[in-house]
Amino acid sequence: MRIARELHDNLLQTVQGFMLRLQAVNETIAPGTVKDEFEETLEIGDRAVAEGRQAVQNLRSASTTDDLVQTVGALGDELASGHRTTFRLVVEGPTKELHPIVRDEIYSIAREALRNAFTHACASHIQVEINFDERLLQLRIRDDGRGISPEIAEQGRAGHYGLAGMQERARQIGSKLLVLSGPETGTEIELSIPGSMAYCRPGRSRVRFFRWKEE
């Protein structure tokens, strides 16, 4: 919450003030190529502000609960609200306490996958499954939509970094992320994390589960 407040009250406010100054300058530029390029630059700035606001909202949402099941369920219900696609959450096994870093990365992966599914899949149904097995934590997100080509499943869409970001987050927590799909066959995203890395264990240090890169 403190980080969210700092971003909103300082960084975002400064950027918004900067954008207002640029818009005022834009009003003084005569129509032509320079003005067109300036307005394209303003559009990029507007998107950056919108993404910043979304990041702040995500931080505030993530800080309200430590329960992965609750946060993923709430997100799915929110995305399905007013949408023709239905959403269902299935939980297998007794829930376990997760390491905070692992929990937050899983939520970020689930959020990206669900937003993609609701936005692009043209599905009638989306289902999330969370399996709390003792030796393996698994997250599956399935839809019955139009599917995606093998090239996009492997490399992502040109100019879009959602899948690449999900793969990077998965590697950060020592897990595997599989994307199974094909045209008109729906899509399944499966995240598998060893229980030894996912679950909190009494008396164990959380830090040593992660491999940090030396700069």
C-alpha positions as CSV (number, residue, x, y, z in Angstrom):
1,M,0.0,0.0,0.0
2,R,2.9,2.4,0.8
3,I,4.4,1.8,-2.7
4,A,1.0,2.3,-4.3
5,R,0.6,5.6,-2.5
6,E,4.1,6.8,-3.5
7,L,3.5,5.9,-7.1
8,H,0.1,7.6,-7.2
9,D,1.0,10.7,-5.2
10,N,4.5,11.4,-6.6
11,L,5.4,9.6,-9.9
12,L,1.9,9.6,-11.5
13,Q,1.1,13.1,-10.5
14,T,4.4,14.3,-11.9
15,V,3.9,12.5,-15.2
16,Q,0.4,13.9,-15.5
17,G,1.6,17.4,-14.9
18,F,4.2,16.8,-17.6
19,M,1.5,15.6,-20.0
20,L,-0.6,18.7,-19.4
21,R,2.4,20.9,-20.3
22,L,3.0,18.9,-23.5
23,Q,-0.7,19.2,-24.4
24,A,-0.5,23.0,-23.9
25,V,2.6,23.1,-26.2
26,N,0.7,21.0,-28.8
27,E,-2.0,23.6,-29.0
28,T,0.6,26.1,-30.3
29,I,1.9,23.9,-33.1
30,A,0.5,24.4,-36.6
31,P,-1.1,21.5,-38.4
32,G,1.4,19.3,-40.3
33,T,3.9,16.4,-39.9
34,V,5.4,17.8,-36.6
35,K,2.0,18.2,-35.0
36,D,1.0,14.7,-36.1
37,E,4.1,13.1,-34.6
38,F,3.7,15.2,-31.4
39,E,0.1,13.9,-31.0
40,E,1.3,10.3,-31.5
41,T,3.8,11.0,-28.7
42,L,1.1,12.3,-26.5
43,E,-0.9,9.1,-27.1
44,I,2.0,7.0,-25.9
45,G,2.2,9.2,-22.8
46,D,-1.5,8.7,-22.1
47,R,-1.1,4.9,-22.4
48,A,1.8,5.1,-19.9
49,V,-0.3,7.0,-17.4
50,A,-3.1,4.5,-17.8
51,E,-0.8,1.6,-17.3
52,G,0.7,3.3,-14.2
53,R,-2.8,3.7,-12.8
54,Q,-3.5,0.0,-13.4
55,A,-0.2,-1.0,-11.7
56,V,-1.2,1.1,-8.7
57,Q,-4.6,-0.6,-8.6
58,N,-3.0,-4.0,-8.9
59,L,-0.7,-3.2,-5.9
60,R,-3.7,-2.1,-3.8
61,S,-5.7,-5.2,-4.8
62,A,-2.8,-7.6,-4.0
63,S,-2.2,-6.0,-0.6
64,T,-5.8,-6.6,0.5
65,T,-5.5,-10.4,1.0
66,D,-2.9,-13.2,1.3
67,D,-5.4,-15.8,-0.1
68,L,-4.6,-16.8,-3.7
69,V,-7.9,-18.5,-4.2
70,Q,-9.8,-15.5,-3.1
71,T,-7.9,-13.0,-5.2
72,V,-8.0,-15.2,-8.4
73,G,-11.7,-15.9,-7.8
74,A,-12.5,-12.2,-7.3
75,L,-10.6,-11.3,-10.5
76,G,-12.4,-13.9,-12.6
77,D,-15.8,-12.7,-11.3
78,E,-14.9,-9.1,-12.0
79,L,-13.8,-9.9,-15.6
80,A,-16.9,-12.0,-16.2
81,S,-19.3,-9.3,-14.9
82,G,-21.3,-8.0,-17.8
83,H,-19.4,-10.4,-20.2
84,R,-21.0,-13.2,-22.2
85,T,-18.2,-15.6,-21.1
86,T,-18.9,-17.5,-17.9
87,F,-16.2,-18.1,-15.2
88,R,-15.6,-21.0,-12.8
89,L,-13.0,-21.6,-10.1
90,V,-12.2,-25.1,-9.0
91,V,-9.9,-25.8,-6.0
92,E,-8.5,-29.3,-5.4
93,G,-7.0,-30.4,-2.1
94,P,-6.8,-28.4,1.2
95,T,-5.4,-24.9,0.7
96,K,-1.9,-24.3,2.0
97,E,0.0,-21.1,2.9
98,L,2.1,-19.9,0.1
99,H,5.4,-18.0,0.1
100,P,4.4,-14.4,-0.5
101,I,6.8,-14.0,-3.5
102,V,5.5,-17.2,-5.1
103,R,1.8,-16.2,-4.4
104,D,2.3,-12.8,-6.0
105,E,3.9,-14.2,-9.1
106,I,1.2,-16.8,-9.5
107,Y,-1.5,-14.1,-9.2
108,S,0.3,-12.0,-11.8
109,I,0.5,-14.9,-14.2
110,A,-3.2,-15.8,-13.6
111,R,-4.2,-12.1,-14.1
112,E,-2.4,-11.9,-17.4
113,A,-3.8,-15.2,-18.6
114,L,-7.4,-14.4,-17.6
115,R,-7.3,-11.0,-19.2
116,N,-6.0,-12.5,-22.4
117,A,-8.7,-15.1,-22.3
118,F,-11.6,-12.7,-21.7
119,T,-10.3,-10.2,-24.3
120,H,-9.1,-12.4,-27.1
121,A,-10.4,-16.0,-26.9
122,C,-14.0,-15.4,-27.8
123,A,-14.8,-18.2,-25.4
124,S,-18.1,-19.2,-23.9
125,H,-16.5,-20.6,-20.7
126,I,-13.3,-20.0,-18.8
127,Q,-12.2,-22.2,-15.9
128,V,-9.4,-21.9,-13.4
129,E,-8.2,-24.9,-11.4
130,I,-5.8,-24.7,-8.5
131,N,-4.5,-28.0,-7.2
132,F,-2.8,-27.9,-3.7
133,D,-1.0,-31.2,-4.0
134,E,1.6,-31.8,-1.3
135,R,4.5,-32.2,-3.8
136,L,3.2,-29.9,-6.6
137,L,1.1,-26.8,-6.8
138,Q,-0.6,-26.5,-10.1
139,L,-2.6,-23.7,-11.7
140,R,-4.6,-24.4,-14.9
141,I,-6.5,-21.8,-16.9
142,R,-8.7,-23.3,-19.6
143,D,-11.0,-21.7,-22.2
144,D,-13.1,-23.2,-25.0
145,G,-12.4,-20.3,-27.4
146,R,-10.8,-20.0,-30.8
147,G,-7.3,-20.9,-29.7
148,I,-4.0,-19.5,-30.8
149,S,-1.5,-20.7,-33.3
150,P,1.6,-22.6,-32.2
151,E,3.9,-19.7,-33.2
152,I,2.0,-17.2,-31.0
153,A,1.8,-19.8,-28.1
154,E,5.6,-20.2,-28.3
155,Q,6.8,-16.6,-29.1
156,G,3.8,-14.4,-28.3
157,R,2.2,-11.7,-30.5
158,A,4.5,-9.2,-32.2
159,G,4.7,-6.1,-30.0
160,H,3.0,-7.8,-27.1
161,Y,4.9,-9.2,-24.1
162,G,2.2,-10.9,-22.1
163,L,3.3,-14.5,-22.7
164,A,6.9,-13.6,-22.5
165,G,6.3,-11.9,-19.1
166,M,4.4,-14.9,-17.9
167,Q,7.3,-17.2,-18.8
168,E,9.7,-14.9,-17.1
169,R,7.6,-14.8,-13.9
170,A,7.4,-18.6,-14.0
171,R,11.2,-18.9,-14.3
172,Q,11.7,-16.5,-11.4
173,I,10.0,-18.9,-9.0
174,G,11.5,-22.1,-10.4
175,S,8.3,-23.3,-12.1
176,K,7.2,-24.5,-15.6
177,L,4.6,-22.8,-17.7
178,L,3.0,-24.7,-20.6
179,V,0.7,-23.2,-23.2
180,L,-1.4,-25.8,-25.0
181,S,-3.6,-24.5,-27.8
182,G,-4.5,-24.6,-31.5
183,P,-6.9,-22.9,-33.9
184,E,-10.5,-23.5,-32.8
185,T,-9.4,-25.9,-30.0
186,G,-9.4,-23.6,-27.0
187,T,-6.3,-22.8,-24.8
188,E,-4.9,-24.3,-21.7
189,I,-2.2,-22.6,-19.6
190,E,-0.6,-24.8,-16.9
191,L,1.8,-23.6,-14.2
192,S,3.5,-26.2,-12.1
193,I,5.6,-25.3,-9.0
194,P,7.3,-27.8,-6.7
195,G,5.7,-27.9,-3.3
196,S,9.1,-27.4,-1.6
197,M,9.2,-23.9,-3.3
198,A,5.6,-23.0,-3.2
199,Y,4.5,-23.7,0.4
200,C,5.6,-22.1,3.6
201,R,7.5,-24.6,5.9
202,P,8.0,-23.9,9.6
203,G,11.5,-22.9,10.3
204,R,12.7,-22.6,6.7
205,S,14.2,-19.5,5.2
206,R,12.2,-18.1,2.3
207,V,15.1,-16.5,0.5
208,R,17.1,-19.6,-0.2
209,F,14.4,-21.0,-2.5
210,F,15.2,-18.4,-5.1
211,R,18.1,-17.9,-7.4
212,W,19.0,-14.2,-7.7
213,K,21.1,-13.0,-10.6
214,E,24.3,-11.2,-9.8
215,E,24.5,-7.8,-11.7
